[in-house]
Amino acid sequence: MGIAGSGWLLGMVLLLGILCAESKYMVYNTSAGIVAGKINVHLVPHTHDDVGWLKTVDQYYVGSNNSIQGACVQNVLDSMVTALLADKNRKFIYVEQAFFQRWWRDQSEQIQSIVKEFVRSGQLEFINGGMCMHDEASPHYIDMIDQTTLGHRFIKEEFGITPRIGWQIDPFGHSAVQAYLLGAEVGFDSFFFGRIDYQDRTKRKNEKSLEVIWQGSKSLGSSAQIFAGAFPENYEPPSGFYFEVNADSPIVQDNIELFDYNVHERVNDFVAAAISQANITRTNHIMWTMGTDFRYQYALTWYRNLDKLIHYVNKDGRVNALYSTPSIYTDAKYAASKSWPLKTEDYFPYADRINAYWTGYFSSRPALKRYVRSMSGYYLAARQLEFFKGRSDSGPNTDSLADALAIAQHHDAVTGTEKQHVANDYAKRLSIGYSEAEKVVASSLACLVNSKSSNGCENGDTTTNFQQCPLLNITYCPASEVDLSHGKNLVVVVYNSLGWKREDVIRFPVVNEDVVVHDSEGKEVESQIVPTVDAYIDLRDYYVRAYLGSKPNDAPKYWLAFTVSVPPLGFSTYTISTSKRTGTGSTKSSISKYWSSENSAIEVGQGNIKLTISATQGNIINYVNSGKLIEESVEQSFSYYTGFNGSNDKPPLIPQGSVTVIQGPLITEVHQQINPWIFQTTRLYKEKEHVEVEFIVGPVPIDDGLGKEVATQITTSLKSDKTFYTDSNGRDFIKRIRDFRTDWDLEVNQPIAGNYYPINLGIYIQDSEKEFSVLVDRSLGGSSIVDGQVELMLHRRLLLDDSRGVDEALNETDCVLKDCRGLTIQGKYYYRIDPLGEGAKWRRSFGQEIYSPLLLAFTEEDGDNWMSSHTSTFSGIASSYSLPDSVAVITLQELVDGKALLRLAHLYEIGEDSVRSVMTKVELKKLFLGKKIAKVTEMSLSANQGRAEMEKKRLVWEVEGHSGENPKVARGGPVDPKKLVVELAPMEIRTFVIDFNHPSYRRRFDS
Amino acid sequence: MGIAGSGWLLGMVLLLGILCAESKYMVYNTSAGIVAGKINVHLVPHTHDDVGWLKTVDQYYVGSNNSIQGACVQNVLDSMVTALLADKNRKFIYVEQAFFQRWWRDQSEQIQSIVKEFVRSGQLEFINGGMCMHDEASPHYIDMIDQTTLGHRFIKEEFGITPRIGWQIDPFGHSAVQAYLLGAEVGFDSFFFGRIDYQDRTKRKNEKSLEVIWQGSKSLGSSAQIFAGAFPENYEPPSGFYFEVNADSPIVQDNIELFDYNVHERVNDFVAAAISQANITRTNHIMWTMGTDFRYQYALTWYRNLDKLIHYVNKDGRVNALYSTPSIYTDAKYAASKSWPLKTEDYFPYADRINAYWTGYFSSRPALKRYVRSMSGYYLAARQLEFFKGRSDSGPNTDSLADALAIAQHHDAVTGTEKQHVANDYAKRLSIGYSEAEKVVASSLACLVNSKSSNGCENGDTTTNFQQCPLLNITYCPASEVDLSHGKNLVVVVYNSLGWKREDVIRFPVVNEDVVVHDSEGKEVESQIVPTVDAYIDLRDYYVRAYLGSKPNDAPKYWLAFTVSVPPLGFSTYTISTSKRTGTGSTKSSISKYWSSENSAIEVGQGNIKLTISATQGNIINYVNSGKLIEESVEQSFSYYTGFNGSNDKPPLIPQGSVTVIQGPLITEVHQQINPWIFQTTRLYKEKEHVEVEFIVGPVPIDDGLGKEVATQITTSLKSDKTFYTDSNGRDFIKRIRDFRTDWDLEVNQPIAGNYYPINLGIYIQDSEKEFSVLVDRSLGGSSIVDGQVELMLHRRLLLDDSRGVDEALNETDCVLKDCRGLTIQGKYYYRIDPLGEGAKWRRSFGQEIYSPLLLAFTEEDGDNWMSSHTSTFSGIASSYSLPDSVAVITLQELVDGKALLRLAHLYEIGEDSVRSVMTKVELKKLFLGKKIAKVTEMSLSANQGRAEMEKKRLVWEVEGHSGENPKVARGGPVDPKKLVVELAPMEIRTFVIDFNHPSYRRRFDS
């Protein structure tokens, strides 16, 4: 047996310390701590383990697929154990919990207890501690919080430990949200990273300002600042100090009986490298990141040499070398009682050298980015429904989607910087996670509609078969594509995960054109039949075959659209039947086709917004919001950049052929085939004051041998004066000035790529009168390259690798049997013009609606008695209650222990809106309808420690040139346990764990 | 401290077995033994660690210079310990003791005791057990014995263990001497190897005859046969079963919670590979060599997968997989009680595929090969002198030379197949070893000459400063190049390490031409002054600067030659002084110069041998031995093959210019400048009946862009009928037939390279009347490509790598500052023609003299009283005694424990010589003059076990088609402890450890 029967072994176990150690019978003194008055070289043994990149996360873990990359995280963690056991002075940090958890699950209790002791003693320190080292450009802040929470709570539960340090060493630029929200608000004492602009780095080295105090939030100011250190080069050891198996750095050869003894040379190399770094660093503490991607596969090879270096360098005495961790380093920095330069805003965009801006990835793999974003919103809603029904540990539950989403935030996942097969792996995981979450949603809705109680799921029958339509975006929804002509009704339950009542137009394909819609009270609802468009039928046919592996049924000829009204955290029910039987029926849309030869301008729109479109050019030429008395010329166009080796010229794509206008009572659509591979729908809702643009881009042709980056430009006459605003991970907006950086005098080499920023929520420009805002449905890159214009990059298809390691061109291709096509993207963006200072409301409220679309669930009924036999409307909160306009429930989740995790987010920055940028309140008693709150504990953002405890512990850093008290920042006060009212200041997110007294609340461990 | 203060560790040490193990909390059943009735797959975890190849031995050990090759033997052995501790079923074999000893010296006693337990229990098995896995083409058998002894005795002393198995998995062809001498005579039960001719392999696979009984010796026949197995492919695992860190074989992924679970596929792969091998193997036991060059750097990566394979394959049940070793495999083969095909002769030459003969290396690096050979003879002599004086453990002693020579036998050392810097490392080690041995020799001689006793070194003063001249071959000997005109005498002590009295001409440079030589008794000895030649002065000037780093003094104008007579294992003393003072003086040589325009034949030679040389062609055209009444036309010429991409054409190099004849009373020399880079001296000694040819070849020009392989051809009229004879490692001669193999029908693709064989002693051809023998001074390649002709390859300089891993062309270049030149080779070969059947005497006796040249030590004296004040002649054996002509003392050495190690070798094969190929006797009492033998223990060849014990243990294998008793083979009988007479049958080598009673014999541990 592998581990059994080793009786003879017991006689030898006392030798363990020596056994697993460096075997030379030489004792190295590795016990050095910090020595005052010397340069202290903090040697931080670390491995950087991408949660998927060139290989999938599982392949990295088990070490398969090594022909792509030799990497096996299991080796790292296995060999770490023996190496740390052998010398208690040795230290190691571990970061990526997705890997650690895989390993942990495989360990015996004995190994687990050894590792727990490592963690307790500080030999092993969890750093960062999220499931992955998430990207900082492409993820939404809610995903960043969720994935960090998942890792942090695991560490807390297993080890009772709270990570202290942020460690974003590899992401390609660094966001303000990372610094203040996922740094300070998580309770971190410091935050380290490797990649900042090469020009910025040079300046910071000269000024010894790589290490700063970073205030990432205007609203939270000094209350959410953090010590933030950029590394002098990268996250690798100084040149010549790599000690992986087979690495070619000179090992320390200290055996005088053998040739090539080199202790003196190696000590000199070490001292020289230390002095060089000390010369650009404040205080006499420097950190060496002793490791890199997937290293420490045989940890002893590193420790053997580090032991020797510490021993001989300290014998030499010129500098002091010690085993350290980022925590020890941080404490040493703190103890030095220096003040540090202040840093605001963020570290985007990132160029690692001249002409090498890493801004393309903001848009890479737009389908994956959209999938991640839509799953993120779905996960939020699914957890609410899981909460209403009660979590099942044995499943189905939302855990698998949680894991998949967490991994997808990795800086080579949603970023699009991974190999294709790895991107497929993320999608597969999301798909598996979705399938399980879909069951949770369906059964929760079934329970709720069948519940005897109208305010929850009590004894509800869950047999009702609710179907959902994840491929609705390509007009594929088998659940709605049912023939109602023989007497069946289609029942649609519409769930709203926002805390506000919501009115919105929903749409889905139907096969009958003579249908009628009724609401929960049996009233007929105005509806509109919109003809399906060829472009979508092609998309549907190809991608259903690509994704589901079988040809879909014939495409439905119509979309049905109608307005729904849904209570907060609740649902409404609508039935669809044939109008022959039950009512007046839908209004068919009128269809008008305009040829470009016609020299006319077409005005469309039935609500406040009217657009005038040039039939000649196919462009919008005028935008009027009669409600707000705004008129503005808006020209929208497409163009593309050619890939590497191409130029910055971007030929405009002139729309050709016809413009088709579809009009009806609710929706107006303008259809344009821009060119053979771009189709666009411009959509106006009668009741909405924004323009929705839906695009189909692809397959991007490459038969000219050129890769293409497809962008759209929306051009206004606003005098935006080089200035635009982009969000940080969907939260704070940061002012951007073209060809300018706040922190240094920018040498402009790339006027396009160097002005691109990541966009998750939106981008806006303004002048003295107006604001022009564009909101997006996924993460993408955008800019304002020309005053008055906003540019979004929608799709990229490239033919050359960028020589940054992936070794694969970003040429996404789908295949149906042998019919392979470049990936086609479908998506939306939204724009609107407001008077100056009034745009925030739309950006914040509608932005939240984009993130959390209404969730549709379909079922059929044979008769007409659905409404009488089911709960047809439901709200999880008090019926009289609605959350403030400025607040979103970004987490409502039942924890494994039966408690609830609640996160409330104030959506507005300070000063952003004259009305809403103020302290606001949420009444918890009304939020948890029918449940008795026993205890509310405010937590750190990642919910791994009490907020009060965190506040007490966090190091308070001093900003250079700033003496005295920090200005008081508005923050919500403590929650009175009686009143249970939560205050939220602008941009504040507050996290609570809530204990309920309700007897029906179980502590369940189903499995 | 690295290993101290781990108090908390103690609480956890009970977990050791699990800790260091595969960490998955899954128990694998790895306990499988052999299962009858199934295919048993013996998994043999092994690492093949070249004792120098692309990196030096020390670089491989410590893991430096990894940019050349990622390899660190320290990692292998360190990680082996933890891996074996974790599961007692896991096994490992280790081969190369040069590495193991380095590691062992570094280990604490605790680790040592753990490893001793591994060895005791059989988890770790020492296989082969020499210092290196020696080559089988280039080494001399004495070196093979010495290096094996060094390793075997270490293993015996430290572990009490005797390796059972030969493991020559990588050498490029396999020799008869390896099989019978370093296999059977060492006591091995079997012998495995990886490389045999691809045509041979194919046939053997078809016939299931990869595994054979190999009788390597005609003379020793079945008494020295061994089970010998060639691997089906190489010494690596089956394709897809490599599990090194970062290897790209599919790991066994058995975690169903992760993607890519592949247990079924991997088990199927395993079973398929096993069946495939079983189909070409007799019995149901097959061996898989699970490892390759420098693998197991992190041993756990292999064991983790092997554990799983054993577990799942055995669960599957189609075949049985087990941890095994070559011993277990051998015993299983033996237990199967099969008989096996008989194999005789050897496995040379080796081609790994069509047109890829590995025969060039027989001649690669001729300077290194010569250095190794000359050090080998020196080491033999030095140990004798060390024995006479008494060994000093604290040094100087011969240990360092022993180590250097041992390592130099590696199959990428003396072979010449290593990188240049590694070749330099071997030379450096030899040089260091020589320097120390030189001190031993000098002080022993000093002791002996100053000893009061004439039969040993007793209380001898060792201050006499004896100098030796290792660069004598390039006419550099500072010790002899002293001006004697001012009254000094040069004293030359001449040591003879053979067991016979010996008369020979010695020569060394002198600065005075008017010198006289006196022998021990004061009698003047005839001597001859030979003018130095320009070619040698150039050589001396360049290479002294290259090797010693400084310009030598002016070149002496003369060589002094005279005949010495030296007793067996003893010395004589000669003094040189100016003839003005002390005698008649040397005879100056006459010098005659013949130009190629002269149409004449020059006859030279003053003894029995006369050569006629064509002045026109510069060739020898007639050879006459008047003593033996032999006359034969002998034409000797040079040519070269061009390197890869060249053809087999070899343009003859026609001598140009003059022929110079130097004649004197002792020596006749014919000097020819063959071309600008070949100079040749043909030398006849009046008293000798062979021709000595001394060549200088180089720098081989490469300015035509072509590498060149320089060969010499000696062409006679013998009707040799495609047949020639070459020695096996300097011992048995094997019959070779051109374009023919005994074991299979050769498909001839390379009529030159495919007929080359390694030569260490010599090569001969014969016809019905005569034998033509050529003896060499080092290992080289040779053949008889044309009937009557012998061809030797003398030098190679190539411009292309052979794509076998070295990644460096064999273009040896020396530099003096910036003056870099292709390496020039100086050397000798010897030839002679005998009546048929009479050549062996010369080949054997003179061959031994070539191996053991007279050792010259010089000192000066001011007066003329050396002979009276010193012991001027000495013999280590009884003065009346001489060893039989057929016997050489190939080892006489004082062991660390004060005992003596003695090896006596019968030099003749059975039937080789009508007189000498018979049983002969050595009287030990006379051999050890003045020492009382207490006990004589006959040992195995490598002196690690009693011979009797070995005979009892060795497995006796059955040869196919051969029933009944093996024919009785002549072997010397037991040594009567009273008579102490050793019998030696033809080709027998007997090894003894001798205890002395002599009180002066110390058990000394000086250090």
Interface residues (C-beta under 8 A of the other chain):
Chain A: M1 G2 I3 A4 G5 S6 W8 L9 L10 M12 V13 L14 L15 L16 G17 I18 L19 C20 A21 E22 S23 K24 Y25 M26 V27 Y28 N29 T30 S31 T56 D58 Q59 Y61 V62 G63 S64 N65 N66 S67 G70 A71 C72 Q74 N75 L77 D78 S79 V81 T82 L85 A86 D87 K88 N89 R102 W103 R105 D106 Q107 S108 E109 Q110 I111 S113 I114 E117 S121 V245 N246 A247 D248 S249 P250 I251 Q253 N255 E257 L258 F259 D260 Q297 Y298 L300 T301 D307 H311 D425
Chain B: M1 G2 I3 A4 G5 S6 W8 L9 L10 M12 V13 L14 L15 L16 G17 I18 L19 C20 A21 E22 S23 K24 Y25 M26 V27 Y28 N29 T30 S31 T56 D58 Q59 Y61 V62 G63 S64 N65 N66 S67 G70 A71 C72 Q74 N75 L77 D78 S79 V81 T82 L85 A86 D87 K88 N89 R102 W103 R105 D106 Q107 S108 E109 Q110 I111 S113 I114 E117 S121 V245 N246 A247 D248 S249 P250 I251 Q253 N255 E257 L258 F259 D260 Q297 Y298 L300 T301 D307 H311 D425
